[in-house]
Amino acid sequence: MSFNIGKWFCVGLLLAGGSSLVKAGSQTDSLSHLTFEQALGITRQNSHVLKQYEFLYSQREQELKAARGLYLPTVFVSANYVAMSEDITLDLNPVKNAITPLYDALGNYGNFSGVSVPDGAGGMTTLSDNMSTAAVRGNLNEGLDEINAANWDQVIQKNRFGVISAGFSWALFTGGKISAANKAAEIKTREAGEIKEQKEGEVLTELVVRYYGSSLAYSVVCIREEVFQAMTYHLDDAQKMFDQGIIPKAELLHAKVFCAQADRELKKSKRKLEIVNEALSNTMSLGDGAVVTPVSKLFYVPSIQSAAYFKDMAYDNSPLLKQIDSKKDLAHQKYRVEKSAYFPSLAAIGVYDVANKDRSPYMPDYTLGLGLKWTLFDGMARTRKVKAAGYLQNQVDEIKKKTNADIETVIEKSHHEVLMDIEQLNELDTALEFANEYSQVRQKAFAEGMSTSTEVVDARLVVAKVKIERLETIYNYDVALARLLQYAGMHNDFVNYQLRGDVEFESYSK
């Protein structure tokens, strides 16, 4: 649709209005003439919200890689230095006391025979009984002397020693804990991507609200400027007619009052423009003093798909519903983990002594083995945890049902809002034609002295009011459409609606 407003005058006003956003002493980063697509690209690049969830996704990816490492053995090197209160000793004196009488008795009183010795010719000869007895008693007495001279209180381990060892442990069977942990890590990574997708939809909707809000505010400033200029011209005419005695002073005062009111409304609209541009700069994560001048115009398409279409798309694409599906999968993995507690855990272990100081020589250089742990009774804790995990799955099911209903409600509401805005635009187009014609008739009648200043002013204000209502309705349409697409999981399609063949843009022409 087309409105009778000075095109180039408004362009100059937009740039002048944008420059008013620059703060004293701040550095200006001029970003004028940005289309919505360009603003969206800058927002996606700069948004602190999106960066936050990009980091979350990267975090989940690393956690997934860490979980995969659970399938592999753990190899380690350890160093230990131990100090004990005293040496570890082994007292063998009871053994000495037990064998000493035997050696003493046999060495003095034992009689022996049949002792064989070499005969010098390569053969063996048997000694006589006396000689055999003497030989054996001599050996026994030598053994007794060695027993008496030996230390029978041995140090097994000194009270201070150090060990450097290398080892490994490898979980061979855990009842499904490792596979469940890996599956949970995969689900969390997928969920992080879905959260990021959801946040992208929210950021796009916020950008629509503020970008097109800025476009709306600029247009309102144009209209308010037009009204102020028209009121100024009307005041000049009223002043001339009053000077000529054509109209009474009351008519002149009325023109002055509404001229001042138009000036106030213009200043108010400019102040709102500054506020909405600050919000737009915040959404785009721009620095202080950045000036954004929207180029893309408010738009609408006369018809859109049915609410059922958007609901079907939401069932397949909604990041919120996908997150709940991920939560359900996580609840299932938790259920698996809790059930795995009923099974034993089996692991292979090994340790090798790389170096040591004062460690007991009786200790082996390496050990290898298998470790098995099977909890047979834990006070019914496992059973309770399994039941709790089952209730968690039921809880997620209910959450999904509620979220489904909420999304359907939001889609239905947003769809009705879009249709309502289209109906309002059709009616406002007709109202604007009548308002423009009525204003022209009143202005002409006032010039001929057949209409009052009040009627002229009212007619002009009606035109301005209808123009602003139309702009606000298109803006509401764009916001409702963005929200509709967001909850349907179609936020990336928002730009495509501006490319449709039946799209209508807000524009001004001279």
Secondary structure as the mmCIF struct_conf table of DSSP 4:
data_model
#
loop_
_struct_conf.conf_type_id
_struct_conf.id
_struct_conf.beg_label_comp_id
_struct_conf.beg_label_asym_id
_struct_conf.beg_label_seq_id
_struct_conf.end_label_comp_id
_struct_conf.end_label_asym_id
_struct_conf.end_label_seq_id
STRN STRN1 SER A 2 ASN A 4
BEND BEND1 ILE A 5 ILE A 5
HELX_RH_AL_P HELX_RH_AL_P1 LYS A 7 SER A 19
TURN_TY1_P TURN_TY1_P1 SER A 20 LEU A 21
HELX_LH_PP_P HELX_LH_PP_P1 VAL A 22 LYS A 23
TURN_TY1_P TURN_TY1_P2 ALA A 24 GLY A 25
HELX_LH_PP_P HELX_LH_PP_P2 SER A 26 THR A 28
STRN STRN2 ASP A 29 LEU A 34
HELX_RH_AL_P HELX_RH_AL_P2 PHE A 36 ASN A 46
HELX_RH_AL_P HELX_RH_AL_P3 HIS A 48 ARG A 68
HELX_RH_3T_P HELX_RH_3T_P1 GLY A 69 TYR A 71
BEND BEND2 LEU A 72 LEU A 72
HELX_LH_PP_P HELX_LH_PP_P3 PRO A 73 PRO A 73
STRN STRN3 THR A 74 ALA A 83
BEND BEND3 SER A 85 GLU A 86
STRN STRN4 ILE A 88 ASP A 91
HELX_RH_AL_P HELX_RH_AL_P4 ASN A 93 TYR A 109
STRN STRN5 SER A 116 PRO A 118
BEND BEND4 GLY A 120 GLY A 123
STRN STRN6 MET A 124 THR A 126
HELX_LH_PP_P HELX_LH_PP_P4 LEU A 127 SER A 128
HELX_RH_AL_P HELX_RH_AL_P5 ASP A 129 ALA A 149
BEND BEND5 ALA A 150 ALA A 150
STRN STRN7 ASP A 153 GLN A 157
BEND BEND6 ASN A 159 ASN A 159
STRN STRN8 ARG A 160 PHE A 173
TURN_TY1_P TURN_TY1_P3 GLY A 175 GLY A 176
HELX_RH_AL_P HELX_RH_AL_P6 LYS A 177 ASP A 243
TURN_TY1_P TURN_TY1_P4 GLN A 244 GLY A 245
BEND BEND7 ILE A 246 ILE A 247
HELX_RH_AL_P HELX_RH_AL_P7 LYS A 249 THR A 283
TURN_TY1_P TURN_TY1_P5 MET A 284 SER A 285
HELX_LH_PP_P HELX_LH_PP_P5 LEU A 286 GLY A 287
TURN_TY1_P TURN_TY1_P6 ASP A 288 GLY A 289
STRN STRN9 ALA A 290 PRO A 294
BEND BEND8 SER A 296 SER A 296
HELX_LH_PP_P HELX_LH_PP_P6 LYS A 297 LEU A 298
STRN STRN10 PHE A 299 TYR A 300
BEND BEND9 PRO A 302 PRO A 302
HELX_RH_AL_P HELX_RH_AL_P8 ALA A 307 ASN A 317
HELX_RH_AL_P HELX_RH_AL_P9 PRO A 319 SER A 340
TURN_TY1_P TURN_TY1_P7 ALA A 341 TYR A 342
BEND BEND10 PHE A 343 PHE A 343
STRN STRN11 SER A 345 LYS A 357
BEND BEND11 ASP A 358 ASP A 358
TURN_TY1_P TURN_TY1_P8 PRO A 361 TYR A 362
BEND BEND12 MET A 363 MET A 363
BEND BEND13 ASP A 365 ASP A 365
STRN STRN12 TYR A 366 LYS A 373
BEND BEND14 ASP A 378 ASP A 378
TURN_TY1_P TURN_TY1_P9 GLY A 379 MET A 380
HELX_RH_AL_P HELX_RH_AL_P10 ALA A 381 ALA A 447
TURN_TY1_P TURN_TY1_P10 GLU A 448 GLY A 449
BEND BEND15 SER A 451 SER A 451
HELX_RH_AL_P HELX_RH_AL_P11 SER A 453 TYR A 487
TURN_TY1_P TURN_TY1_P11 ALA A 488 GLY A 489
HELX_RH_3T_P HELX_RH_3T_P2 HIS A 491 ASP A 493
HELX_RH_AL_P HELX_RH_AL_P12 PHE A 494 TYR A 497
TURN_TY1_P TURN_TY1_P12 GLN A 498 LEU A 499
BEND BEND16 ARG A 500 ARG A 500
TURN_TY1_P TURN_TY1_P13 GLY A 501 ASP A 502
STRN STRN13 GLU A 504 PHE A 505
STRN STRN14 SER A 507 SER A 509
#
